[in-house]
């Protein structure tokens, strides 16, 4: 079958666009796909194909380079052009593909913005899609939509403190896993297990429910069956970091030290790949998490050595979480450091450590006073008074 002159012209633009995308020049790729779609004489399916690619390149540019304007342009293009070229009653598969992509972009925008309207719009898109395309019609696509639906429900539910929405998020992931089995699609299965673990973690923490936290740990353990260190080292490390956080929460509800010890080990595993040289901010976050786990374990075991290790971990985190880079994160990490120093000072009757804790909280209180954050300033002041009382007691 020979191509028409219009098809050849459009294909030439599309080939150039594909080359630009391979160089990560998504803006150029988007412009070239727009030229392809605008070629006169193309039939509707081809116009849709190139307009859809144009929107995908805008979305990719927005995702990779954190450009929200590009994401907004992609949303506008999907709604005003791409969807019009694929009516549900005429081309349901292309309509569904467009809706899925639109929902994903709306979800990413909503995740980045404080306002909730984009997340709410994403939820509506996915609900409409699930109503129109059933599990029986397209099982794997249906499962992918359930997974994306669960993600936006989880983000919005966490932001709004909405337990019912978080429960719907968990249910969506569990529905997806009915189709996304390890045998059929192992990496997709692992990705959804990871999402389920996160949703259960948030819900379990909110409801203070150890059973939900245990289910979260189980989900993360499932993830590690496929996200191995050899196959995807950074995903493997992220999973251990997430699992470590849940194990710490779970361990704080249990009498024995074993679960807290598992939390410490999980963070140490994560740090094997999350090195400062490779991913400095992730390294610092995991160091902060490790410090929290060591603090809980050291306090539980009344072990000063563990508390000293917690101090070292928090100090390490503060090498990257600086006031200049991440002011709020710096203040929180410094407060964590002050808190563990205070516990250590009281346990060891060490006046020098108590004075260091006092200095930490002096900085924390001054910072929150400067930014007029009354609630955190008050909490910091309470801790500062406790540290001052320790210093005074040791000096008498």
C-alpha positions in Angstrom: 0.0 0.0 0.0 1.5 3.3 -1.1 1.4 6.4 1.1 -0.3 9.6 -0.1 1.8 12.7 -0.4 0.1 14.0 2.8 0.9 10.8 4.7 4.6 11.0 3.5 4.9 14.6 4.6 3.4 13.8 8.0 5.6 10.7 8.4 8.7 12.8 7.7 7.8 15.2 10.5 7.0 12.3 12.8 10.3 10.7 12.1 12.1 13.9 13.0 10.0 14.2 16.1 11.0 10.7 17.2 14.7 11.5 16.7 14.2 14.7 18.8 12.5 12.7 21.6 15.4 10.3 21.6 17.7 13.3 22.4 15.3 14.3 25.2 14.3 17.4 23.2 10.7 17.0 24.0 9.7 20.6 23.0 11.1 20.1 19.5 9.4 16.7 19.3 6.1 18.2 20.3 6.4 21.0 17.7 7.2 18.4 15.0 4.3 16.2 15.9 2.1 19.3 15.7 3.3 19.9 12.2 2.6 16.2 11.3 -0.9 16.5 12.7 -1.6 19.8 10.8 -0.7 18.2 7.4 -3.7 18.7 5.1 -5.4 15.6 3.8 -4.8 13.2 6.7 -7.7 11.0 7.9 -9.0 11.4 11.5 -7.1 8.4 13.0 -3.8 9.7 11.8 -4.6 13.2 13.0 -5.4 11.7 16.4 -2.2 9.7 16.4 0.0 12.7 15.9 -1.9 15.1 18.1 -1.7 12.4 20.8 2.0 12.2 20.4 2.3 16.0 20.5 0.5 15.9 23.9 2.6 13.0 25.1 5.8 15.0 24.3 4.5 18.1 26.2 3.7 15.8 29.2 7.1 14.2 29.0 8.8 17.6 29.0 6.7 18.7 32.0 7.5 15.5 33.9 11.2 15.4 33.2 11.9 19.2 33.6 9.3 19.9 36.3 7.6 22.4 33.9 4.0 22.7 35.0 3.1 25.0 32.1 3.9 22.2 29.7 1.7 19.8 31.7 -1.1 22.4 31.5 -0.6 22.7 27.8 -0.8 18.9 27.5 -4.1 18.8 29.4 -5.5 21.6 27.2 -4.5 19.7 24.1 -6.0 16.4 25.2 -9.3 18.1 26.1 -9.7 20.5 23.1 -8.2 18.4 20.3 -7.1 14.9 21.0 -10.4 13.7 22.6 -12.4 15.4 19.8 -10.5 13.3 17.3 -11.5 10.0 19.1 -15.1 10.0 20.1 -16.1 7.2 22.5 -18.9 5.8 20.2 -16.7 5.7 17.1 -13.2 4.8 18.4 -13.5 3.6 22.0 -9.9 2.2 22.2 -8.3 5.5 21.2 -10.8 7.4 23.4 -9.8 5.2 26.4 -6.0 5.6 25.7 -6.5 9.4 25.6 -8.5 9.5 28.8 -5.8 7.4 30.6 -3.1 9.8 29.5 -5.2 12.8 30.4 -5.8 11.4 33.9 -2.1 10.7 34.4 -1.1 14.3 33.5 -3.9 15.8 35.7 -2.7 13.5 38.6 0.9 14.7 38.2 -0.1 18.4 38.1 -2.3 17.8 41.2 0.6 16.2 43.0 2.8 19.3 42.4 0.1 21.9 43.2 -1.3 22.8 46.6 -4.8 23.2 45.2 -6.8 19.9 44.9 -8.7 20.7 41.7 -6.4 18.8 39.3 -6.5 15.7 41.6 -10.3 15.9 41.7 -10.4 16.2 37.9 -8.1 13.2 37.5 -10.3 11.1 39.8 -13.3 12.0 37.7 -11.5 11.1 34.4 -10.5 7.7 35.8 -14.0 7.0 37.2 -15.5 7.8 33.7 -12.9 5.5 32.1 -13.7 2.6 34.5 -17.4 3.0 33.8 -16.9 2.9 30.0 -14.2 0.2 29.8 -14.8 -2.9 31.8 -12.4 -5.6 33.1 -13.9 -8.1 30.7 -13.3 -5.8 27.7 -9.7 -5.0 28.3 -8.4 -6.6 31.6 -4.8 -5.2 31.6 -5.8 -1.7 30.6 -8.6 -1.8 33.2 -6.0 -2.8 35.8 -3.7 0.0 34.8 -6.6 2.5 35.2 -7.3 1.0 38.7 -3.7 1.5 39.6 -3.6 5.1 38.5 -7.0 5.7 40.1 -5.6 4.4 43.4 -2.6 6.7 43.2 -4.6 9.9 42.8 -7.1 8.8 45.5 -4.2 8.1 47.8 -2.6 11.5 47.2 -5.8 13.4 47.7 -6.9 11.3 50.6 -3.6 11.9 52.4 -3.7 15.6 51.7 -7.2 16.0 53.0 -7.0 13.5 55.8 -9.9 11.6 54.2 -10.0 8.0 55.6 -12.7 6.9 53.2 -10.8 8.1 50.2 -7.6 6.3 51.5 -9.7 3.1 51.8 -10.9 3.5 48.2 -7.3 3.9 47.2 -6.4 0.5 48.8 -9.4 -1.1 47.2 -8.4 0.2 43.8 -4.9 -1.3 44.1 -6.3 -4.6 45.3 -8.6 -4.6 42.3 -5.7 -4.0 40.0 -3.8 -6.9 41.5 -6.6 -9.3 40.6 -5.5 -8.9 37.0 -1.9 -7.8 37.5 -0.5 -11.1 38.8 3.1 -11.9 39.3 2.9 -14.7 36.8 1.6 -12.6 34.0 3.1 -9.2 34.5 5.7 -9.4 37.2 7.0 -5.8 37.1 3.5 -4.3 36.9 2.5 -6.5 39.8 5.5 -5.2 41.8 4.7 -1.6 41.0 1.1 -2.0 42.2 2.3 -3.9 45.3 4.5 -0.9 46.0 1.6 1.5 45.6 -0.6 -0.7 47.8 2.2 -0.7 50.5 2.2 3.1 50.5 -1.5 3.4 50.7 -1.7 0.9 53.6 1.1 2.7 55.4 -0.7 6.1 55.2 -4.0 4.5 56.3 -2.4 2.4 59.0 -0.6 5.4 60.4 -3.7 7.6 60.3 -5.9 5.0 62.0 -3.1 3.7 64.3 -3.9 0.2 63.1 -1.0 -2.3 63.5 -2.8 -4.8 61.2 -2.8 -2.3 58.3 0.9 -1.5 58.9 1.7 -5.2 58.9 -0.2 -5.6 55.6 1.9 -2.7 54.3 5.1 -4.5 55.3 3.9 -7.6 53.5 3.2 -5.6 50.3 6.7 -4.2 50.4 8.2 -7.6 50.9 6.3 -8.7 47.8 7.8 -5.8 45.8 11.3 -7.0 46.7 10.7 -10.3 45.0 10.8 -8.6 41.7 12.5 -5.2 42.4 15.8 -6.9 43.2 19.0 -5.1 43.8 20.5 -6.6 40.6 17.6 -5.7 38.4 16.5 -2.2 39.7 18.9 -1.1 42.4 17.4 2.3 43.2 13.8 1.0 43.3 15.1 -1.8 45.6 16.7 0.8 47.9 13.5 3.0 47.8 11.4 0.0 48.8 13.7 -0.8 51.8 13.5 2.9 52.8 9.7 2.8 52.7 9.5 -0.6 54.5 11.9 0.7 57.2 9.5 3.6 57.9 6.5 1.2 58.3 8.6 -1.2 60.5 9.5 1.7 62.8 5.8 2.7 63.2 4.9 -1.0 63.8 7.9 -1.5 66.1 6.8 1.4 68.3 3.5 -0.4 68.9 5.2 -3.6 70.0 7.0 -4.4 73.3 10.1 -6.3 71.9 13.0 -4.8 70.0 12.8 -7.2 66.9 10.7 -5.0 64.6 12.7 -1.9 65.4 15.9 -3.8 64.7 14.3 -4.9 61.3 13.6 -1.2 60.6 17.2 -0.2 61.3 18.4 -3.1 59.0 16.0 -1.9 56.2 17.4 1.6 56.2 21.0 0.3 56.2 20.1 -1.8 53.2 18.7 1.3 51.5 21.9 3.2 52.1 23.9 0.5 50.3 22.5 2.0 47.1 21.4 5.4 48.2 24.8 6.8 48.6 25.6 10.5 49.1 27.6 10.7 45.9 24.8 9.2 43.7 21.6 10.6 45.3 22.5 13.1 48.0 18.9 14.1 49.0 17.7 10.5 49.1 20.8 9.6 51.1 20.0 12.4 53.6 16.3 11.4 53.9 17.3 7.8 54.6 19.9 8.9 57.2 17.1 10.9 58.9 14.8 7.9 58.9 17.7 5.7 60.2 18.2 8.2 63.0 14.5 8.0 64.0 14.6 4.1 64.0 17.8 4.1 66.1 16.3 6.6 68.5 13.3 4.5 69.1 15.4 1.3 69.5 17.9 3.0 71.8 15.2 4.4 74.0 13.4 1.0 74.1 16.7 -0.8 75.0 18.1 2.0 77.2 21.2 1.7 75.1 23.4 4.9 74.8 25.4 3.4 71.9 22.3 3.1 69.8 21.4 6.7 70.6 24.9 7.8 69.7 24.4 6.1 66.3 21.1 8.0 66.0 23.0 11.3 66.6 25.5 10.4 63.9 22.7 9.6 61.4 20.9 12.9 62.0 24.2 14.8 61.7 24.8 13.0 58.4 21.4 14.0 57.2 22.1 17.7 58.0 25.2 17.6 55.7 22.7 17.7 52.8 19.5 19.0 54.4 20.9 22.5 55.0 19.1 25.7 55.8 20.1 27.1 52.5 18.8 24.2 50.4 15.7 23.0 52.4 15.0 25.3 55.3 12.0 23.5 56.7 13.5 20.1 56.3 16.7 21.5 58.0 14.7 22.7 61.0 12.9 19.4 61.4 16.1 17.4 61.2 17.8 19.7 63.7 14.8 19.2 66.0 15.2 15.4 65.6 18.9 15.8 66.5 18.1 17.9 69.5 15.5 15.4 70.7 17.8 12.4 70.6 20.6 14.3 72.2 18.3 15.2 75.1 17.4 11.5 75.6 21.1 10.6 75.5 22.1 13.3 77.9 19.4 12.2 80.4 20.4 8.6 80.1 24.2 9.2 80.5 23.9 12.3 82.7 26.1 14.2 80.2 25.9 17.9 80.6 27.8 18.6 77.4 25.3 16.7 75.3 22.5 18.5 77.1 24.0 21.8 76.2 24.3 20.7 72.6 20.6 19.8 72.6 19.7 23.2 74.0 21.7 24.9 71.3 19.9 22.8 68.7 16.5 23.9 70.0 17.6 27.5 70.2 18.2 27.4 66.5 15.0 25.7 65.8 12.9 28.1 67.8 14.7 31.1 66.2 14.0 29.8 62.7 10.2 29.2 63.3 10.0 32.6 64.9 11.6 34.2 61.8 9.1 32.5 59.5 6.1 33.2 61.9 5.2 29.5 62.3 3.5 29.7 65.7 2.6 26.0 66.1 6.1 24.7 65.4 7.7 27.6 67.4 5.6 26.6 70.4 6.6 22.9 70.0 10.2 23.8 69.7 10.0 26.1 72.7 8.6 23.2 74.8 11.6 21.1 73.9 14.0 24.0 74.5 12.6 24.4 78.0 13.2 20.6 78.7 16.7 20.9 77.4 17.3 24.0 79.6 16.0 22.1 82.6 18.5 19.3 82.0 21.4 21.8 81.6 20.4 23.5 84.8 20.0 20.2 86.7 23.5 19.1 85.6 25.1 22.4 86.6 23.8 22.2 90.2 
